[in-house]
Amino acid sequence: MAEDVKSRPSIQGQDRVGYDLSLIFRLKVMFSAFWHSRVRAPVLILSTALIGIILATAYATVILNQWNAPFYDAISRRDLPGFFHQLKIFALIAGMLLLLNVVQAWLNQMTALYMREGLTRDLVDQWLQRKRALRLASSGLIGVNPDQRLHEDARNLAESTTGLVIGLVQSTILLVSFIGVLWELSSGFVFRFGEYAFSIPGYMVWAAIFYAASASVLSQLVGRKLVKLNADRFSKEAELRFALMHANENIPAITAARGEENERGRINTDISAVLAVIKKLAMANVNLTWVSAGYGWLVVVIPIIVAAPAYFSGGLTFGQLMMSVGAFNQVNTALRWYVSNFGPIAEWRATLMRVTDFRQALTTMGDDVDLKETIAYERSAPGTLTLEDVTIATKMDEEVDQCGGFRLHEGSVTIKAGEKVMINGDHNVNRKLLFLAMSELWPCGSGKIGLPPTDDMLFVPQSAYIPGGTLREALAFPAAADTYKNDDVVAALEKAGLHNLVARLDTRARWDKLLDADEQRAIGFARLLLVRPQWMVFDEVLEGMEPEWQSTMMKVLEAMPDATMIYIGRSDAYIEAFHPRVLHLEALAAKPDESKVADKAPNTPAPAL
């Protein structure tokens, strides 16, 4: 990325600086994402059709309002033939409006559907860019519960944006349509008070504007806290959902530790936080209801009161009075669109803030890390992997040169293709960080690592990832399920000791829950037989396995004698099978710069990966 890393706010700060981003900036971000998405064409087509339908609906509504005059005049004259004639006209107008309403409802739903598709796919695409999801997970509050932002927040934002924009357009068109009607009906009327007489052109228009404006001002004063309260609610709800999900996934460990009471206390704390925000939100909505409901009831008589002077002076017929009432209500409804939707708009802004903060945290995340010392990566000569004076820091720190850690005792090492290597060391050395460093996910440290081509390497973590879906999909991950021949898949399962699962290859299930830890690791070894990588790097995958499973896994590895294997950890089974070349990791003492550490807060969080 071309921009200077130091010019960007740190990822941990994204949750704090998010509140400083303007509404205009957020809208620009989301519009740019929409404009470059695959749903742009269908949304634009649907939007054009919607505008046409809304215009037609507004025109039919004006015709219906004009119908009020002859209809109520026929009633006032007790004209029965005229009354039935106007009912026939009403049936035609109402039928047309019904058809337009149904078509608009369908277009509304389709537009919201495409908007959700575009937004959700865009966020998922940004989230699952190489290394982003992992780095975001260690980036403070902005990285907590990405599933909430990708699912619920994206859905809410898409649906509320569609509904609010359509409502705004419809209200604007109705406002323009009926202001002219109301102006014409109230023009030329002269107010008389004793000897004084004066005229207010289009006075009913000004009355409707004043009525709606006063409601808007009061609603904003009363409901100004709703935006922040809704944002807090979404955040607390997400934390509660994560706590429940985390507890559910770790029920065996919690039960074994007799920790139900402790976990119950944690979850109850999150429940209390959610309820506290909801109580504040409920009181804010109650206060807003005083305004919205009060003005809602007043609108029953206000139009008649406003038009009454013209009616009682003989300037309007009874039918024109009812026509004025209908036009006043349409203008008032259009003007009060913002008032009536103050709560939804507050929720929409809160959701927009969460989604844009999340997207900005992802899109502004560069590949480089602003550290004083980082490991240099390069492509090594064909058939070699090099480790040159590699030192691994145990945590990231922007200001401290050395935060403690470990290094390779042998200094500079070259591993040739086909070699079998084991890297172990002191018990207080976090060997997993070397695995992450070799896979280019942990750059904190120094030295240089030269790696073979990426496509030739496969990194095998201690806990195998078993995606949801069929077992065939899990074996092929990250490739497509049909990448490997069925005979090869069956053979891989049988060699990995999973012959009992052959009949269930295409069964969809939560295999990460159905299989025990050893079976899940065996899935990873079966995957090796399918991929046949030239270079393999293992992260303590054999530690803790039952002896029978270890023996089976060794047979899997022995079936690939030409592959280069680098085992990070301690395994007697690996040593007995391959008699590997052994490298050692040794701990380093922390050597911080005292002048810099003195002013440093004791619990300053480390920057994201």
FENSUL-V968327 format. One record per residue. N is the residue number from 1. RES is the residue in one letter. OMEGA is omega in whole degrees, -180 to 180 (* if undefined). BURIAL is b if it has 16 or more other ideal C-beta (glycine too) atoms within 10 Angstrom, else e. D_CENTER is the distance of its C-alpha to the mean C-alpha in Angstrom with 1 decimal. Layout:
n=(N,N)
res=(RES,RES)
omega=(OMEGA,OMEGA)
burial=(BURIAL,BURIAL)
d_center=(D_CENTER,D_CENTER)
This chain:
n=(1,2,3,4,5,6,7,8,9,10,11,12,13,14,15,16,17,18,19,20,21,22,23,24,25,26,27,28,29,30,31,32,33,34,35,36,37,38,39,40,41,42,43,44,45,46,47,48,49,50,51,52,53,54,55,56,57,58,59,60,61,62,63,64,65,66,67,68,69,70,71,72,73,74,75,76,77,78,79,80,81,82,83,84,85,86,87,88,89,90,91,92,93,94,95,96,97,98,99,100,101,102,103,104,105,106,107,108,109,110,111,112,113,114,115,116,117,118,119,120,121,122,123,124,125,126,127,128,129,130,131,132,133,134,135,136,137,138,139,140,141,142,143,144,145,146,147,148,149,150,151,152,153,154,155,156,157,158,159,160,161,162,163,164,165,166,167,168,169,170,171,172,173,174,175,176,177,178,179,180,181,182,183,184,185,186,187,188,189,190,191,192,193,194,195,196,197,198,199,200,201,202,203,204,205,206,207,208,209,210,211,212,213,214,215,216,217,218,219,220,221,222,223,224,225,226,227,228,229,230,231,232,233,234,235,236,237,238,239,240,241,242,243,244,245,246,247,248,249,250,251,252,253,254,255,256,257,258,259,260,261,262,263,264,265,266,267,268,269,270,271,272,273,274,275,276,277,278,279,280,281,282,283,284,285,286,287,288,289,290,291,292,293,294,295,296,297,298,299,300,301,302,303,304,305,306,307,308,309,310,311,312,313,314,315,316,317,318,319,320,321,322,323,324,325,326,327,328,329,330,331,332,333,334,335,336,337,338,339,340,341,342,343,344,345,346,347,348,349,350,351,352,353,354,355,356,357,358,359,360,361,362,363,364,365,366,367,368,369,370,371,372,373,374,375,376,377,378,379,380,381,382,383,384,385,386,387,388,389,390,391,392,393,394,395,396,397,398,399,400,401,402,403,404,405,406,407,408,409,410,411,412,413,414,415,416,417,418,419,420,421,422,423,424,425,426,427,428,429,430,431,432,433,434,435,436,437,438,439,440,441,442,443,444,445,446,447,448,449,450,451,452,453,454,455,456,457,458,459,460,461,462,463,464,465,466,467,468,469,470,471,472,473,474,475,476,477,478,479,480,481,482,483,484,485,486,487,488,489,490,491,492,493,494,495,496,497,498,499,500,501,502,503,504,505,506,507,508,509,510,511,512,513,514,515,516,517,518,519,520,521,522,523,524,525,526,527,528,529,530,531,532,533,534,535,536,537,538,539,540,541,542,543,544,545,546,547,548,549,550,551,552,553,554,555,556,557,558,559,560,561,562,563,564,565,566,567,568,569,570,571,572,573,574,575,576,577,578,579,580,581,582,583,584,585,586,587,588,589,590,591,592,593,594,595,596,597,598,599,600,601,602,603,604,605,606,607,608,609)
res=(M,A,E,D,V,K,S,R,P,S,I,Q,G,Q,D,R,V,G,Y,D,L,S,L,I,F,R,L,K,V,M,F,S,A,F,W,H,S,R,V,R,A,P,V,L,I,L,S,T,A,L,I,G,I,I,L,A,T,A,Y,A,T,V,I,L,N,Q,W,N,A,P,F,Y,D,A,I,S,R,R,D,L,P,G,F,F,H,Q,L,K,I,F,A,L,I,A,G,M,L,L,L,L,N,V,V,Q,A,W,L,N,Q,M,T,A,L,Y,M,R,E,G,L,T,R,D,L,V,D,Q,W,L,Q,R,K,R,A,L,R,L,A,S,S,G,L,I,G,V,N,P,D,Q,R,L,H,E,D,A,R,N,L,A,E,S,T,T,G,L,V,I,G,L,V,Q,S,T,I,L,L,V,S,F,I,G,V,L,W,E,L,S,S,G,F,V,F,R,F,G,E,Y,A,F,S,I,P,G,Y,M,V,W,A,A,I,F,Y,A,A,S,A,S,V,L,S,Q,L,V,G,R,K,L,V,K,L,N,A,D,R,F,S,K,E,A,E,L,R,F,A,L,M,H,A,N,E,N,I,P,A,I,T,A,A,R,G,E,E,N,E,R,G,R,I,N,T,D,I,S,A,V,L,A,V,I,K,K,L,A,M,A,N,V,N,L,T,W,V,S,A,G,Y,G,W,L,V,V,V,I,P,I,I,V,A,A,P,A,Y,F,S,G,G,L,T,F,G,Q,L,M,M,S,V,G,A,F,N,Q,V,N,T,A,L,R,W,Y,V,S,N,F,G,P,I,A,E,W,R,A,T,L,M,R,V,T,D,F,R,Q,A,L,T,T,M,G,D,D,V,D,L,K,E,T,I,A,Y,E,R,S,A,P,G,T,L,T,L,E,D,V,T,I,A,T,K,M,D,E,E,V,D,Q,C,G,G,F,R,L,H,E,G,S,V,T,I,K,A,G,E,K,V,M,I,N,G,D,H,N,V,N,R,K,L,L,F,L,A,M,S,E,L,W,P,C,G,S,G,K,I,G,L,P,P,T,D,D,M,L,F,V,P,Q,S,A,Y,I,P,G,G,T,L,R,E,A,L,A,F,P,A,A,A,D,T,Y,K,N,D,D,V,V,A,A,L,E,K,A,G,L,H,N,L,V,A,R,L,D,T,R,A,R,W,D,K,L,L,D,A,D,E,Q,R,A,I,G,F,A,R,L,L,L,V,R,P,Q,W,M,V,F,D,E,V,L,E,G,M,E,P,E,W,Q,S,T,M,M,K,V,L,E,A,M,P,D,A,T,M,I,Y,I,G,R,S,D,A,Y,I,E,A,F,H,P,R,V,L,H,L,E,A,L,A,A,K,P,D,E,S,K,V,A,D,K,A,P,N,T,P,A,P,A,L)
omega=(-171,-174,180,-179,-177,-180,-178,171,178,-177,179,-178,-177,-179,178,-177,-179,-178,-177,-180,-177,178,180,180,-180,179,178,179,-177,178,178,178,179,-175,-179,-179,-178,-177,-177,-176,-180,179,179,178,179,180,178,178,179,180,177,179,-180,177,179,178,178,179,179,178,175,178,179,178,178,179,-180,-175,-180,-179,-178,174,177,177,-178,179,-174,-178,-176,177,178,178,180,177,180,176,177,178,178,-180,179,-179,-179,177,178,179,178,179,179,179,180,179,180,179,179,179,177,-178,-179,178,178,179,180,177,179,179,-178,-177,-178,180,179,-179,178,178,179,-177,-175,165,-175,174,-173,-177,180,-178,179,-178,-180,-173,178,-174,-177,-179,180,176,176,179,178,-178,-178,-176,-174,-178,178,179,-180,-178,-180,-177,-179,178,180,-179,-178,180,178,178,179,180,-179,179,180,179,178,179,179,-177,-171,175,179,179,-178,179,-179,-178,-176,180,176,-179,-178,176,-180,175,-177,180,-176,177,179,-178,175,-179,178,-172,180,175,-179,178,179,180,180,-179,-179,-179,179,177,-180,-178,180,-180,179,179,-176,-173,-176,-179,-172,-178,-179,180,177,177,178,-179,180,-179,-179,177,180,179,178,-180,178,180,179,-180,-179,179,-179,-178,-178,-179,179,-180,179,-179,-180,-180,-176,-175,-179,-178,179,-179,177,178,179,-178,178,175,178,177,-180,179,178,-178,179,179,-179,177,178,180,179,180,178,178,177,178,178,180,176,-178,-174,-180,179,178,179,178,-180,-176,177,-175,-176,-180,180,178,-179,-177,-175,-180,-180,-179,-176,176,179,-180,-179,170,178,178,178,175,180,176,177,178,179,180,178,-179,179,179,180,179,180,-180,-178,179,-179,-179,-177,-177,-179,178,176,179,177,177,179,180,178,179,177,179,-179,-177,-179,176,180,-179,179,178,-180,-174,178,-179,180,178,-178,178,-175,179,179,-180,175,177,178,-180,177,175,-176,177,-179,176,-180,170,-174,174,-175,178,-176,174,-179,174,-176,173,179,177,-177,-170,-175,-177,-180,180,-171,179,-178,-179,176,-175,-176,179,-180,-175,173,179,-177,178,179,-180,173,-172,170,177,176,-178,-177,180,-178,178,178,-175,-179,-180,176,177,179,180,180,177,175,179,180,-174,-174,-179,179,-177,-175,176,176,-174,173,177,-176,-177,-180,-173,173,179,-176,-179,-178,178,-178,176,179,-178,176,-179,-179,178,178,178,179,180,-176,-175,7,178,179,-175,-177,-179,-174,180,-178,-180,180,180,179,-180,180,179,-178,179,-180,177,-178,-177,-180,-179,-176,-178,-176,-177,-175,177,178,-178,173,-176,177,177,-177,-177,176,-173,-179,179,178,177,178,175,178,179,176,178,178,-179,178,-176,-178,-179,178,-180,178,176,-176,178,174,-174,-177,-179,177,180,175,-178,-179,179,178,180,179,-179,178,177,177,-178,179,178,179,-172,-176,-177,174,-178,177,-177,178,-178,-180,179,178,-180,179,180,-178,-177,-170,-176,-171,169,-174,175,-173,174,180,-176,175,174,178,180,-179,174,-172,-178,-179,-177,-175,-177,-175,177,-173,-175,-180,-178,178,177,-179,180,*)
burial=(e,e,e,e,e,e,e,b,e,b,b,b,b,b,b,e,e,b,e,e,e,e,e,e,e,b,e,e,b,b,e,e,b,b,e,e,b,e,b,e,e,b,b,e,e,b,b,e,b,b,e,e,b,b,e,b,b,b,e,b,b,b,e,b,b,b,b,b,b,b,b,b,b,b,b,e,e,e,e,e,e,e,e,e,e,b,e,e,e,e,e,e,b,e,e,b,b,e,e,b,e,e,b,b,e,e,b,b,e,b,b,b,b,b,b,b,b,b,b,b,e,b,b,e,e,b,b,e,e,e,e,b,e,e,b,b,e,e,b,b,b,b,b,b,b,b,e,b,b,b,e,b,b,b,b,b,b,b,b,b,b,b,b,b,e,b,b,e,e,b,b,e,b,b,b,e,b,b,b,e,b,b,b,e,b,b,e,e,b,e,e,e,e,e,e,e,e,e,e,e,e,b,b,b,b,e,b,b,b,e,b,b,e,e,b,b,e,b,b,e,e,b,b,e,e,b,b,b,b,b,b,b,b,b,b,b,b,b,b,b,b,e,b,e,e,e,b,e,e,e,e,e,e,b,e,e,e,e,e,e,e,e,b,e,e,e,e,e,e,b,e,e,b,b,e,e,b,e,e,b,b,e,e,b,b,e,e,b,e,e,b,b,e,e,b,e,e,e,b,e,e,b,b,e,e,b,b,e,b,b,b,e,e,e,b,b,b,e,b,b,b,b,b,b,b,b,b,b,b,b,b,b,b,b,b,b,b,b,b,b,b,b,b,e,b,b,b,b,b,b,b,b,b,b,b,b,b,b,b,b,b,b,e,e,b,e,e,e,b,e,b,e,b,b,b,e,e,e,e,b,e,e,e,e,b,b,b,b,e,b,b,b,b,b,e,b,b,e,e,b,e,b,b,e,b,b,b,b,e,e,e,e,b,e,b,e,e,e,b,b,b,b,b,b,b,e,e,e,b,b,b,e,b,b,b,b,b,b,b,b,e,b,b,b,b,b,b,e,b,b,b,b,e,e,e,e,b,b,b,b,b,b,e,b,e,b,e,e,b,b,b,b,b,b,b,b,b,e,e,e,b,e,e,b,e,e,e,e,b,e,e,b,b,e,b,b,b,b,e,e,b,e,e,b,b,e,e,e,e,e,b,b,e,e,b,e,e,b,b,b,b,b,b,b,b,b,b,b,b,b,e,e,b,b,b,b,b,b,b,b,b,b,e,e,b,e,e,e,b,b,e,b,b,b,e,b,b,e,e,e,e,e,b,b,b,b,b,b,b,b,b,e,b,b,e,e,b,b,e,b,e,e,b,e,b,e,b,b,e,e,e,b,e,e,e,e,e,e,e,e,e,e,e,e,e,e,b,b,b)
d_center=(23.4,26.1,25.0,26.5,24.4,26.2,25.3,21.6,20.4,19.8,16.3,17.3,18.0,14.6,13.9,17.4,17.7,14.5,16.8,19.4,17.5,19.2,17.9,19.7,18.0,14.4,15.7,17.3,14.3,12.5,15.9,16.6,13.5,14.7,18.3,17.9,16.0,18.0,17.6,19.4,22.8,22.2,20.3,23.2,25.8,24.4,24.1,27.7,28.9,27.2,29.0,32.2,31.8,31.1,34.2,36.3,35.2,36.1,39.4,40.2,39.3,41.8,44.4,43.7,44.2,47.5,48.6,48.7,51.8,54.2,52.9,53.6,56.7,58.0,57.3,59.2,62.1,62.1,62.0,61.2,61.2,59.0,56.7,56.3,55.9,53.0,51.4,51.6,49.9,47.2,46.6,46.1,43.7,41.7,41.5,40.2,37.6,36.6,36.1,34.1,31.9,31.2,30.4,28.1,26.2,25.8,24.6,22.1,20.6,20.6,19.1,16.1,15.9,16.0,13.6,10.9,12.1,12.1,8.6,7.1,9.9,9.6,6.2,8.0,11.1,10.3,9.1,12.2,14.6,17.7,17.5,14.2,12.4,15.7,16.2,12.9,13.7,16.8,15.6,15.8,13.6,10.7,10.7,11.0,9.0,6.1,6.5,6.0,2.5,2.8,5.7,7.0,5.3,5.2,8.5,9.9,9.4,11.0,13.7,14.6,14.8,17.1,19.1,19.7,20.6,22.9,24.4,25.1,26.8,28.8,29.9,31.0,33.0,34.6,35.4,37.2,39.0,40.3,41.2,44.0,45.2,45.2,46.9,49.6,50.4,50.7,52.5,56.2,56.3,58.6,58.2,61.5,62.3,66.0,67.5,64.1,62.1,58.9,56.3,52.6,51.4,48.5,48.5,46.3,43.5,43.8,43.9,40.7,39.0,40.3,39.2,35.6,35.5,36.8,34.2,31.4,32.8,33.3,29.8,28.2,30.6,29.9,26.1,25.1,23.6,21.1,18.3,18.4,19.1,16.0,13.8,15.9,15.6,11.8,12.2,15.3,14.1,11.4,14.3,16.6,14.6,14.4,18.1,19.1,17.5,19.0,22.3,22.4,22.0,24.7,27.1,30.1,30.0,29.7,32.5,34.7,34.4,35.2,32.1,31.1,32.4,30.6,27.3,28.0,28.5,25.2,23.3,25.6,24.8,21.1,22.3,24.5,21.9,19.8,23.1,24.3,21.4,21.8,25.5,25.1,22.7,25.4,28.2,26.4,26.0,29.6,30.9,29.1,30.7,34.1,33.5,31.7,34.0,37.1,36.7,35.8,39.2,41.2,40.2,42.4,45.5,44.6,44.9,48.3,49.4,48.5,50.3,53.2,55.4,55.5,56.1,58.9,60.6,60.8,58.4,56.1,57.0,55.3,53.3,52.2,51.3,48.9,47.6,47.0,45.2,42.9,42.3,41.8,39.2,37.3,37.4,36.4,33.5,32.3,32.8,31.2,28.0,26.2,28.0,27.1,23.4,23.3,21.3,18.7,18.5,18.0,15.0,13.7,14.3,12.7,9.3,9.9,10.7,7.7,5.5,8.7,9.5,6.8,7.9,11.4,11.5,11.0,13.3,15.9,16.2,19.6,21.5,24.2,24.3,26.4,29.0,32.7,33.3,31.3,32.4,33.4,32.5,34.7,35.8,39.0,42.1,42.2,42.6,41.9,39.3,40.2,39.4,41.1,41.5,38.0,37.0,33.8,32.5,31.1,28.5,27.2,28.8,29.0,32.4,34.3,36.0,36.4,34.4,36.5,35.8,37.9,39.5,41.2,44.8,46.2,44.9,44.5,44.1,44.1,43.1,44.6,43.5,44.6,44.9,43.9,42.7,41.7,40.2,40.7,41.9,42.2,40.6,38.8,37.0,33.3,33.9,30.2,29.6,32.1,30.2,27.0,29.1,30.8,27.5,26.5,23.7,25.8,27.7,29.2,32.9,35.6,37.7,36.9,35.6,36.7,34.8,35.9,33.9,30.4,31.2,34.2,32.3,30.5,29.2,29.5,27.7,29.4,26.8,26.2,22.8,23.3,20.5,20.3,22.7,26.3,28.4,29.3,25.7,25.5,28.7,27.8,24.4,23.1,25.4,25.6,27.4,30.4,31.0,33.8,36.9,37.2,40.4,38.8,35.9,38.5,40.7,37.9,37.1,40.8,41.4,38.5,40.2,37.7,40.3,39.5,36.1,37.5,37.9,34.2,32.7,31.0,30.0,26.4,25.7,23.9,26.2,24.7,26.0,29.2,30.5,31.8,31.2,34.2,33.3,29.8,31.4,33.9,31.2,30.4,34.1,34.5,31.8,34.0,36.9,34.8,33.4,36.7,35.3,38.0,36.5,34.9,33.6,33.4,31.9,34.3,33.6,37.1,37.2,37.4,38.0,41.1,44.1,44.2,40.6,41.4,44.5,42.6,39.9,42.8,44.3,41.0,41.1,44.9,44.2,42.7,45.6,44.8,41.3,40.7,39.3,38.1,37.7,36.3,37.7,40.9,42.1,45.7,45.0,43.6,46.6,49.1,47.7,47.4,49.3,46.7,47.1,45.8,44.0,43.5,40.9,42.4,40.8,41.1,41.7,39.3,40.8,38.8,40.1,41.6,41.8,38.0,37.2,39.4,37.2,33.9,32.1,32.6,29.0,27.3,24.1,24.2,22.1,19.3,20.5)
